Amino acid sequence: MPANAHQERPSLTELGRVLMSGGVLTSDWAPSFAAVPRAAFLPDLMWPYDMRTGQSVPVSRTDDPETWYGYADSDAPVVTQWDDGTHTGPAPGELSTSSASMPSVVFSMLRDLDVRPDSRVLEIGTGTGWNAALLAHRLGPGNVVSVEVDEAVATAARTALNCFGLPVRVVHGDGIEGDPAGAPYDRIIATCGLRSIPYTWIEQCRPGGVVVAPWGTHYGNGDAVARLTVADNGKSATGPFTGPVEFMKARAQRRPPVRHADYVPGSVADGDESSTTVTEDQFLSGRFSPQEFVLGLGVRDCVRAVAAKEDGTRAVWFYGLSDRSWACAQFRDEDTTRVWQSGPRKLWDETEAAHRWWEEQGRPGFTRFGLTVTADGENVWLDSQSTPVPTA
């Protein structure tokens, strides 16, 4: 349908007001928000994340259109595919593998992208096609190319974009490779979480161009949005992180599976025991805390797992990805924290050192950190490129 054919809904108007008042929907993107509703790109059966219950719930437009549109016009993420497409039925699957992001996240990243009227944009991760549609409404469909790794998702997005009157070129392929045939681009934006930004994207972006991508470490599932500017010589890109997000990870960069029994076949007591004065409140600071981000920077190739609290005790586990090193910190409400470690790496010692460094720097937030990408790899820094974040 034409971009102006949808009916205005009170819930959509309220969402726009919330996004504008929060500063994420800027005046230059407001016309695209009004003309391109997320609802036009969502499937009949979807699984929005219910903020009250902390769970994904199935909602059918056919069976309950009022609830369906209520979620479509809310600032909530919506899962649109489970288990790489093998899942069937209305109940949620095991692993969410495609989604429509929170509108607040979508527009904050579009704000970071800072497009110009003639910008050519490459999007990595088409998903539902809504993000590509917003870009196409502002820049024209011919200036937007989107790459999607899942063929069924790519086909559905292409159909939705064509039906909406914004025929963006949707490429079925691995976005890690970018789109060499269409390069160079003025802007590149990724809608999937990365553990390494491909250098091919830097090569496919013009000097002075911008790459916006969620980036993080295997330590946790969280990401931070990196806004990188390509150097004048086109050989590198650097820039700050703008804030925390959490995206489904690029399929080529998903964390390897970690099985506890592969690391700890016997008892935790088989490890070397020690203690620490670090408390649970000091160490576990929340899902989008900069501390979690910093610990991941300092303790690379490590996965952290937080157990449920039982009888005033909480165990936090650390598993090395480069070997079978492991550690367990057992936090108690009123006692010294007991620690066990085993393997070539002393993972708790590394983690505690990263925590201490963050404290010594004045507990810096996300925007004081930045990322530089070159052909030789990546470097994360604090305040300037001359002060790299120490890693174990």
N, C-alpha and C positions, 0 to 999 in steps of 0.2 A: 504494500500500500504506500501511497505517497507519504513523505515525511511529515506532512501537516494533517494527516487524515485521522489521527487518533483523537479520542475524546479526552478533554481535560478531566482529571479526577481529583477530588479534594485531597486524597492521600498523596498524590503526586505533587500537588501544590505545596502541601505541608512539608514534604521531603525537600523540595527546593528551598523553602524558607529555612529549614534546619541547616542545610548545607551552606547556604549563603551566610547565615549568622555565625556559623562555625569557621568561616573564612576559607573553606576548601573549594567551594564553587565560586569562582571569580566571574566578574561581569562579562569577560570575553568568552567564557564557556556557557553562560546562562542560556543563550539562544539554542545551543545544541542540546542542553539538558531538556529544555521545554519541547523541542521538536522530536527528540529521539528517546522515547521512554524505554526503560529496561524491560518492561513487560512484553514488548514486541519481539524480544529475543530469547525469552524463556520458554522451556517446553511445558506441555500440559501437566506432566507430573514432575515435580521438583521437590527438593529437600532443603528448605530454608533452615538456617541455624536459629533456634529459639533462644534468645538471650536470657530468658527467665529460667529455663530448665537446663541450658548448656548442652542441648542435644539437637541433632538434625531431625526434622519431622517431615513425613511425606504430606504433600498438599497437591490436590488435583484441581485444575481449573474446571474440568467438566463436573466434578462432584461438588465443589465448594468454591465457586468463583469469587465470592466476597473475601474469603480468607486468602485465596491465591493472589488476588490483586493487592490485598493489604500487605502481604510479604513482598510482592514485586516492587511496591512503592515504598519500601522501608529501607533503612540503612543497615541491612543485614546481609551477610554472605549467603549465597544459595548454591547448594551442590546440584549439579545437573548430570553427573555421571559417577558411578562407583566402579572400582575394580577394573579399570581400563576397558569398560564396556561389557565385561562378562556377567555383571550383576543383572538379575531380573527380579521383578516383583516390586511392590510398593515399599517394603521395609528397607531401611538404610542398609548399604553394603558394608564391607570391611574397611576399604580405603577409598576416600574421596579422590577422584582423579580428574575432574573438570568442574568448573563452577563459574558463577557470576559473582565478582567481588563486591564488597560493600561499596555503594556509591561514593561515600566519603573518601575511600582509598583510591577509587578510580579517578576522581577529580583532583585529589591532591597530587597524584602522579602526573596527570595531564598538565597541571599547573607547573610542576617541575620540568616537564618536557619543553615548555616555553616555545611553542610552534610559532612560525611566521606565516603570513598569508600564502606564500609560495613553497612552504616546506614539503619535502617528500619524506614520508615516514614509513619505516619498517616496524611492524609489530611482531613480536615473538610470542606465540600462544594466543590463537584466535578465540578459543573458548566459545561462548555463545555468539560472538560477533558484535556485542554491544559496544565495546571499547573502539573497535574498528569503525563502527557506524558513527560514533561521536566524532572521531577524527575525520571521517569522510564528509560528514555534514559541514564541518568547518573548512576543510581544505579541498574538498572535491574527491570523489571516489578514485580518480586517476592518480592521485598523489599518495595513496595509501596501499600498502601491500602487507598481508598478514600471513604468517606461517604457522601451521598447526600440525603436530605430530600424529594425532589420532585421525584416521581417515573418516570415520563416522562423524566425529565432532566437526571436522572441516566441512564435510558435505552439508550438515545441518546449518552451520553458520553461513556458508555460501548461499544456501537457499533463503535463509532469513534476510540476509543483506540484499539479495536480489528482489525479494518480495517487498521490502521496505523502500526500494527505489534507490539504494546506495550500493551499486555493484562493485564492491571492492574485490581486487584479485586475491583470492585465498589459495595459498599454496599448501598442498599436503606434503610435508617433509619435516625433517628434524631441524628445529629452529636454531640449534647449536651451530649449524652451518650457515645460518643467515640466509641471504638471498643474493648470491653473487651476480646473478643475471640482471638484477635491477639496481645494483650498486653503481655509484655511491649514493647514500641517503643523507639527508640533513639531520634526521632524528631517528633514533632506534629506541623502542620501549619494549620491555619484557613484562609479561603478566604471569610469570612463573618464578618460583624461588630458585636461586642459583647458589652453588657452592664454589663456582669459578666462572668469571665472565669470559666468554670465548674471545680470543684475540681477533678472530675473523670479524667480529662485530666492529672492532676498532678500525680494521682495514676497510670495512664497507661503509664507514661513516666519514663524511667530508671533514677536512681540517676545520676546527671551530664548531663542528657539530656536537650534538648532545646525545649521550646514552643514559637512559633511566632504567634501572633494573633492581629488583629485590635481591639482596646478597646476604649470605650468612655462613655459618659453619655447621658441621655435623654435631656439635655439642648439644644443640637443641633445634626445635622446629621453627623458631622465629627467624625473621629476616630484618634487614634495614634497607631502605631505599637509597641506592647510590646514584648520585647525579654527576656524571662524568663529562668533561669537555675534552674533545679530541685536540691534541696539540697541533700547532701550525704545520709541523712536518709530517703529521699523520701517523707518527710512530708510537704514540702513547696516548693515554687518556687519564685524567685525574679529576677529582672533585670530592665534595663532602657527602656524608650521609645526611639525609633530611629527616628521618624519623623511622620508628618501628612499624613493621607490617608482618603478616604471615601469609605466605602463598603456598599452593601446592608446588612441589618441587619438579623441576625439569626432569623428564623421565630418564634422560641420559646421565643425570647427576643425583639420582636418588641415593640415599644412604644405604650401604650394604646391610643386610639383615644381621641383627645381633641377637644371639641366643645365650641366655645367662649360663646354661649348663656347659657351653663351649669354653667359658672362662672360669667358672667356679664349679667344677664337677663334684667337689666335696663340700666342706663347711667353710664359712667365712673365717673361722679360726685357723685355717691353713695359711692365711696371709700373715705378714708381719704387722704386729699390733703397735699402735702409738695413740696419742691423743692430741687434741687441739682446743684452743680457747674460743675458736670461731663458733658462734651460736647459730641455731636454725634461723632466727629472725635476721641475723646479719647476712646469712648466706643465700637464703631463698627469698628473693625480693620481688617476685611477680613475673607474670608472663611476658610483659613488654618492657621489662627493666633494662636499662643500659648495662647494669652489672652482668646480667646473663650474656649479653652480647660480648662484653669485654672478656669474660671468662672463656668464651668460645675462641676469641682471638688469641688468648694466651695459652690455651691448651688444645692445640690442633690435633686432628685425627682422633677425636675422643667423643664418645656419646655419653650423656648424662641421663639417668633415669631416676625419678623421684617416686618412692613408694608411698602408699597411703599411711597415715599416722595411726599407730595402734598403741594404746596404753601409755600415751605420753612419749612414745619413741617413733622417730621417722628415719628410715634408712635411705640414703642417697648413694646410688651406684654410678661408677665410672668405668667405661669399657674402651680400651684402646683399639683403634682400627688398623694400626700398622703392625700390631702383634697381639698377644693374648694378655697383656697387662690389664689389671683391674684394681679398683679400690672401692671401699665402702666406708662412708662416714655415717655413724649412727648418732643422730641428734636426740638428746633427751631434754625435757622441759627444765629440769633443775640440776643436771649433772654435766660434767665435762664430756665433750664429744669424743667418742671412741672411734678410732680409724683402723682399718685393715687394708693392706696393700700387697700386691703380688705382681711379679713380672719385671721385665727390664726397665720399664718406666715406673716412676713413683707418681701415679696420677693425682693422688690427693696433694702431694707436695707441690706439684705443678699448679694445681688449681688454687691452693692456698696462696702461692706466690703471685698468681694473677690477681686474686682478690686483694692482696696487700698492695700491689702496684696501683690498682684502681683507687683504693683509699688514699694512697700517698699523692695521687694526682688531683685530689679534690673531688673524687666521684664524678668525673665528667660525663655529660650526656651524649646522646647520639651525634648531635651536630658538631661536636668538637673533633669527631673522627672523620677520616677520609680514606679514599682508596685510589691507588694508582695502578693502572694495567699497562704492561709492556709485553713485548714478544717473549721476554724471559720469565714472566709470571706476574704476581700481584703483590702489592705492598700496602698494608694498612698503617695509617699514621695518626698521630694525635696533634692537632693544631697546625702542623706543617709537615711537608714531605721529609723534612730533615730529622723528624723525631718519630721513627717507626715504633709501633707497638711491640714490646718484647714478647717473644714466643719461646716456649720450652724446647 
